[in-house]
């Protein structure tokens, strides 16, 4: 990402149903590594199947994309106050992003 100039790029990850917009020079890559690859929020009880996911502080929507990919029947409500990050999080399908 350091070599990429411009506002960012949409990236598709093998384990996610939804692409995520990654901006160079931001914490986006670290957040995606923590949430998607390290599964820091994905340590859930066996058999847990949520219908609704509440993501408070959704950032760019990487956690919502992770959980929506893992739980196909779920719906996500993502809360993000930063206008730029809110716009990116709201692009994740099956997500209701609110500021």
Backbone torsions as a table, in degrees:
resi	resn	phi	psi	omega
1	UNK	NA	-27.0	-178.1
2	UNK	-63.0	-32.1	-179.2
3	UNK	-79.4	-17.1	-178.4
4	UNK	-78.5	127.6	175.0
5	UNK	-109.4	151.8	-178.3
6	UNK	117.3	-173.8	-173.5
7	UNK	-73.1	-23.0	-178.7
8	UNK	146.1	-174.3	-176.8
9	UNK	-147.7	143.7	174.1
10	UNK	-78.3	130.5	-179.8
11	UNK	-122.2	137.6	176.9
12	UNK	-105.1	129.4	179.7
13	UNK	-110.7	142.9	-175.8
14	UNK	-53.8	-37.4	-174.0
15	UNK	-90.8	-1.3	-177.5
16	UNK	-115.0	139.9	175.7
17	UNK	-73.6	-26.2	-172.8
18	UNK	-115.7	138.3	174.2
19	UNK	-72.6	157.4	179.4
20	UNK	-124.9	137.7	178.0
21	UNK	-82.8	125.1	-177.2
22	UNK	-115.4	124.3	-178.5
23	UNK	-102.8	129.9	177.9
24	UNK	-66.3	148.0	176.9
25	UNK	76.3	13.5	178.9
26	UNK	-121.2	-178.6	178.2
27	UNK	-84.7	8.5	-175.9
28	UNK	-55.1	-49.9	-176.1
29	UNK	-61.8	-45.5	179.1
30	UNK	-61.4	-41.3	178.7
31	UNK	-63.5	-43.5	179.8
32	UNK	-64.8	-42.4	178.2
33	UNK	-60.4	-47.1	-179.1
34	UNK	-63.9	-44.0	-172.3
35	UNK	-85.7	-37.6	-175.0
36	UNK	-93.3	-47.8	-173.9
37	UNK	-89.2	-42.2	178.4
38	UNK	-83.8	-14.5	178.6
39	UNK	52.3	46.3	-177.5
40	UNK	-59.8	-29.7	178.5
41	UNK	-104.7	3.8	-174.0
42	UNK	-98.0	12.8	179.9
43	UNK	-88.3	88.7	-173.6
44	UNK	-116.8	158.2	178.5
45	UNK	-60.8	145.1	177.9
46	UNK	-59.2	135.1	179.8
47	UNK	86.2	-2.0	179.6
48	UNK	-70.2	122.9	-179.9
49	UNK	-135.5	95.8	-178.6
50	UNK	-77.3	151.4	172.8
51	UNK	-95.8	-32.2	-179.8
52	UNK	-131.7	137.5	178.5
53	UNK	-117.6	126.8	176.4
54	UNK	-105.9	117.0	-179.6
55	UNK	-112.5	95.7	-179.8
56	UNK	-88.9	115.2	-173.2
57	UNK	89.0	55.2	-170.1
58	UNK	-70.1	-16.7	-178.4
59	UNK	53.9	-118.3	-177.2
60	UNK	-97.8	5.0	176.8
61	UNK	95.0	11.6	-177.3
62	UNK	-66.8	-38.8	177.7
63	UNK	-67.3	-42.9	178.4
64	UNK	-61.1	-42.8	178.2
65	UNK	-61.7	-40.4	178.8
66	UNK	-62.6	-52.3	-177.2
67	UNK	-68.4	-37.7	178.1
68	UNK	-67.2	-31.3	176.4
69	UNK	-72.7	-34.1	-178.4
70	UNK	-79.7	-35.4	-177.9
71	UNK	-120.5	88.8	-171.3
72	UNK	-62.9	-24.3	-179.1
73	UNK	-89.6	-4.9	-175.4
74	UNK	-81.5	160.9	174.5
75	UNK	-122.6	143.2	-179.2
76	UNK	-115.0	140.8	170.5
77	UNK	-114.1	115.3	-175.7
78	UNK	-111.7	126.0	179.0
79	UNK	-106.1	122.3	-179.9
80	UNK	-147.7	115.9	-177.2
81	UNK	-79.8	-24.1	-179.0
82	UNK	-73.8	121.6	-174.5
83	UNK	-58.3	-41.3	-179.1
84	UNK	-67.6	-46.4	178.4
85	UNK	-66.6	-38.0	177.5
86	UNK	-58.1	-44.0	-180.0
87	UNK	-61.3	-39.0	179.4
88	UNK	-71.6	-43.2	179.9
89	UNK	-63.2	-35.2	-177.5
90	UNK	-73.1	-8.6	177.0
91	UNK	-81.3	-12.1	178.7
92	UNK	-73.9	123.6	-178.1
93	UNK	-66.4	151.6	-176.8
94	UNK	65.9	19.4	178.5
95	UNK	-118.4	136.9	170.9
96	UNK	-105.2	106.5	-178.7
97	UNK	-96.3	131.9	178.4
98	UNK	-128.2	146.8	-179.2
99	UNK	-82.0	NA	NA
